[in-house]
Amino acid sequence: MLRRRELLAGASALPTLGAAAAGANAGTKTLRLALPAAETPFDPPQAESSTYTYLVIASIFESPLGYDYLARPPRLVPVTAAALPEISADFRQVTLRIRPGIFFADDPAFKGKPRELVAQDYVYSIKRFYDPRWKSADLYLFEGSKLLGLSELRQRAISSGKPFDYDTEVEGLRALDRYTLRLRMADPDPRFIYQLALPYLSGAVAREVVEHYGNEISAHPVGTGAYRLVSWRRGSRIVLERSPGFRGEVYQGQPADTPEARAIADKLSGQRLPLIDRIEFSIIEEQQPYWLSFVNGQLDWAEVPGSFGKLAVPNGRLAPFLQKKGVQLALTPQADMLMSYFNHQDPVVGGLAPDKVALRRAIALAHDGGSYRRLVRGGLAVPAQSAVPPYTIGYEADYRSEMSEHDPAKSRALLDLFGYVDRDGDGWREMPDGRPLTLRIASLADQAARDGNEVWQRSLTAVGLRVVFEPARWSELLLRSRSGSLMIWGYGWTAASPDGAFFLGLAYGPNASESNDARFALPAFDRLYERQRVLPDGPERAALMREGKNLMVAYMPYKVHGHRIQADLLQPWLHNYWRHPFMRDIWRYLDIAPH
């Protein structure tokens, strides 16, 4: 699953393509995009669950499986695998065969020789998440599956202080022959297959490349995908070009029975992918320059920034001035959630004591979600009843809870009941023991962040709670969040697979400092989470997931503000775009018409 920054920070301008560069690229199809956050390392174990980095590396690395671009509901398909894997009846073993004849992009690490993809490359690539050297923030996704022997191999490296032993075979991850990969789990894991469809989690990396570049591997991503990295100015510009050795492919999926999907399938029919020759990503962290870059024709595709929602898409319709430009609008409800977390280890808002739970619930009830969705998202979001988002397993359209309530009266009553009252008459409530009470909310530093902070300020002032804001850059906040030094912070999580249990995992104790930024720990919830994890989808699992949602509402480690409606704007010359709920490696399907 992917962290997504919802409030953007910093400022940078879109780099201007000079006349010489434009001439050099004449005749090539170039897709111009912008990322609203600085990239994290282009190395799967080090990528820090960043949505925006994944948009880049998903086109470089390939996982064994992927998704049919035009199928709805989403459908898994082989990518480098010869077929969908064999799964044992007890959901403890997955076996798949890698298709022969797939090669990595040329790189000096291969010393001028073609390098074929083999099963051992996936063994090595997954083992890298367990290597303490890389400090992977996504290790928990594999450790939760309990691949036999890998956690022990990692612990041996930690205990001995010696390098991780990649050569020792383990029962849980093995190449049976040149092209056959087998994975074995200690417990049933009916949905493990989805992890094999994520290029940024199970994308193949060649051992020679990692050993050749060492600690600089993040600047040298080499995969089997359609594109390769050719230029990178850190925090400014990223350029991918079609990989000359890419095998190419023709779309052979099963498009959804909609006019849009059928029209795109007809355009793709018989065409060898990728259609785009070059992809240029510019880092534009402020919403205004991002927006102006699209309006001025410097970007081919853009997600409407939240604060420009009413201008670009008033009442859910494309603004007339954009219609006149021929701009296309794609509105898509998202499988994601926007939230603020409360640090469970913080002495003010953390813990399971009744007064702490009451404080978190009171803060959540005070927050004016309607104003947040209007000001910060431009109306492009819907209220959330739980952490589990639409279009994922575990979401219930008829589920209702306190999560979506804005009730200042109930908030004030809770605070009064548990002793958070104004003892000195200064207008601000104190702690039950009389100590000063000040909430600290971390945030980014741009206009969108200021809009969000304004909502918090008004909401909390209305119930007598003092708040201060701690602005910082996205990268700094990620580090501070992982170290547990923030009291309250918020951003978004986007689903990377149909399994909604990931969002329950945000409150799973063992995931603390990983996806569980709240560091919430409730033994009853942990046992419930573990029980649902090993069950196949069905009524029994659905009931456990509902109970988990109830506990997250009751203890409020996260205040979920809403689920986004994504408004994508497409220039008239961009074709074949159709947002997929989980797939990130979509650029190869797009086309650019002469303009």
Residue, then its C-alpha position, 0 to 999 in steps of 0.5 A: m500500500l502506498r503513502r500519498r501526501e495530501l497536503l503539499a509542501g515547498a515550492s519549485a517551478l516546472p523546468t523549461l525545455g530549451a530549444a536545443a532539447a526540444g530539437a533533440n527530442a523532435g519526432t519522439k512521443t514524450l509524455r510530460l508529467a509532474l509529481p507533487a513530492a520529491e522522489t524517494p530512492f529508485d530501489p524497491p526496498q528503499a522506496e518508503s511506500s511513496t505513491y509518486t516514486y512507485l509511478v516511476i519505478a513501476s515502469i522499470f521493474e516487473s513483478p511476476l504478475g500484474y493487472d489487466y489494464l482495462a478489466r473491471p473488476p480488476r483481474l490478475v494476469p501474468v507479466t513475467a510469469a508464464a501463467l497464473p501461479e499454482i496455489s495449494a489448497d491450504f493457501r500455504q504454498v505458491t508456485l509459478r514459472i517465469r517465462p523464458g526469454i525475458f532480459f534485463a536492460d543493458d547495463p555495465a554491471f552485465k559486462g556487455k552480455p545479455r542477462e536473462l531473467v530467472a527465478q533466482d532473481y525473484v528470490y534475491s529481490i525478495k530477500r533484499f527486503y530482509d537485509p538489515r542493510w537496506k532498512s526497508a519500510d515495507l519489510y512488514l508486508f513480507e514478514g506478515s506472510k511468514l515466509l519460512g526461514l527468512s525472518e530467522l535469516r534476517q535475525r542471524a545477520i542482526s545478531s552476528g553483525k555480519p552481512f546478510d547471507y543471500d546464498t543460504e537457501v530457505e524453505g519459504l523462498r526457493a528457485l526449484d530450477r532456472y524458471t520455477l519459483r516456490l514460496r511457502m508460508a507458515d500460516p495460510d495466506p489466501r491473498f499473498i498472490y496480490q504481493l506478486a503483482l506489485p513491481y515496487l514490492s516483487g519487481a526483479v532486481a539483478r544481483e550483479v547490479v546491486e553488487h556493482y553499484g552498492n550504496e548507489i543502487s538507488a540511482h541505478p534502477v535496472g529492470t526488465g520493464a518497458y522503460r529505463l532511467v536516463s536522467w535524474r536531477r534530484g528533487s527536480r526532474i526524472v526522465l525515462e526512455r523506452s528500453p531498447g531491449f524491451r521485448g514489447e507486448v500487445y494488449q490482449g486483455q479482457p476490457a470491461d463492457t463499457p464504451e470507454a474500455r472498448a474504445i481504448a481496447d480498439k485503439l490498442s489492438g495490434q499495437r506493440l507497447p509501449l507507445i510512448d518513447r519518453i516520460e519526463f517527470s518534473i517535481i512541482e511541490e506547490q499546487q499553484p505552479y503545478w496547476l498553471s503548468f497544466v493549464n499552460g500546456q506544459l503537462d499532458w496529465a494532471e490530478v486536479p490539486g484539491s484547492f483548485g477543485k472548485l475552479a476546475v471541476p465546479n459541481g462535478r463538471l469540467a469548467p467551461f474554460l477547460q472545455k474550450k481548450g479540449v481538455q478531458l475530465a476523468l472522475t474516479p472514486q478512489a480506493d484510498m483514505l485521508m487520515s490524521y493519526f494520534n501517536h499512541q506513545d505520546p503522553v498527551v493523546g496516546g494510550l488506552a486509558p479511558d481519558k486518553v480514548a475520550l480525548r482522541r474521540a473528542i478531537a475527532l468529533a470536533h473536526d469539521g470534515g465537511s469544511y476540510r473536504r471543501l477547502v482542501r479537496g475542493g469537494l472531491a472527496v466523500p465522508a469516511q465511515s471507517a479506514v477501509p476504502p471503497y472497492t476493497i474487500g471489507y468495505e461496506a457501503d451501508y456501514r455507519s459509524e462515529m468516524s464521519e461525525h462532526d459534533p462539537a456538542k458531543s466533543r465538549a461533553l466528552l471533554d467535560l466528562f473526563g476532566y478536560v476543563d478550563r480551570d484558570g479561565d483563559g479559555w483553554r482546557e487543561m489536562p485532567d490533572g491540571r497541567p497545560l494541554t496543547l495539541r501539536i499537529a505536524s503539517l507541510a508548509d504550502q497553501a493546501a497545508r495552511d487550508g487544512n490547518e485552518v480547519w483544525q484551528r477553527s474546529l479545536t478552538a470551538v471546543g476549547l482545545r489549544v493547538v500549535f502547528e509544526p510545519a516541515r518538509w515531507s521527507e522530514l515528516l516521514l523520518r519523524s513519523r517513523s521515529g515516533s516523535l510526532m503527536i498528530w500528523g495526516y496524509g493519505w494511504t492508497a490501496a495497491s490491491p483489492d484486499g482492504a485488510f491492509f487498512l486494518g493493519l494500520a492499527y496492528g501492533p507489530n506494524a508499529s513504525e511501519s504502516n502503523d504510524a499511530r503505534f497503536a497496540l490493542p491485544a484484542f485487535d491484534r488477535l482479531y486481525e491475525r484471525q481474519r488474515v488466514l481466512p479465505d474471503g467469506p462471511e466469517r472473515a467479513a464479520l471479523m473485519r467489521e469488528g476490527k472497524n468497530l474497534m478502530v472507531a471506538y479507540m480512534p487511533y486514526k481520524v479518517h477524513g474521507h475517500r478521494i474522488q480523483a479528477d484527472l485532467l487530460q490534454p486533448w492529445l493524450h489518448n488511452y488513459w483510464r485510471h486503474p484502482f491498483m495498477r501503477d505501470i500504466w504509461r506504456y498504454l498511453d499515446i500522444a497525438p501530434h499537436 
